[in-house]
Amino acid sequence: MIKIYTAPSCVSCRKAKKYFKDNNILFVEKNIINTKLQRDDILRMLMSSDNGFEDIISTRSKIFREKKFTIPSGHTEPHTG
């Protein structure tokens, strides 16, 4: 079964859920705002991505900008600035 990690304000998340529902694709949703991500969740997402954190972290998000995170080229972990 597919597991999707969502946030209520995420338009792409809503589109993905609608697609799965419209096409009768079973999925499990994990809301990352209401449920703390575990290390295994993050590792699973990174292993499924092509570009590491760049694929799973929205650098345009409010929290990312507020915390002044940066992702240096060639690194896989965000750093605070």
Secondary structure by P-SEA (a helix, b strand, c coil): cbbbbbccccaaaaaaaaaaaaacccccccccccccccaaaaaaaaaacccccccccccccaaaaaacccccccccccccc
